[in-house]
Amino acid sequence: MTDRPHTGGCQCGAIRFRVTGTLTDSSICHCRMCQKAFGAYYAPLVSTRGAELTWTRGTRKTFRSSNFVERGFCADCGTPLTYEAPDGIAIAAGAFDDPSALPPVVQFGTEAKIGFVDHLHELPGHATEEDAEAAPFVLKIVSYQHPDHDTETWLPENHHD
């Protein structure tokens, strides 16, 4: 993983960050606490240890999920953002503008790993538009999500529809 700056933020754009330095510790955590925090089968995280993390817009809200860990998130849109422990801060991989640049290299919490996770790649895949017959609204979706790059300001029109 490169030394180029990595940027990212929450879905609504209220919170943005920049990480400068080499990011080498990208992981997936299967523990039940991470499953609940992300509302998912596992939590993809990128450690910022050894790099410089700067919050460039907004302030995250935190929830103390254990005696050692706080979880940061956007209070406006709910995007999970951080896992903050005594050994440093990890950022949610999906919050980076280019998460494909930070592939996981290790898994943690495998004692709670859900068995079917290893077979997700075997499921049939479909493009969003292929569901238009059953859900015609998918052809008319207008995203109010912040774009995957830094912006001077951000507030999409009609974002509370």
Summary of the structure (lengths in Angstrom):
residues: 161
radius of gyration: 16.9
end to end distance: 39.0
largest distance: 49.9
contacts: 417
relative contact order: 0.22
helix: 20%
strand: 29%
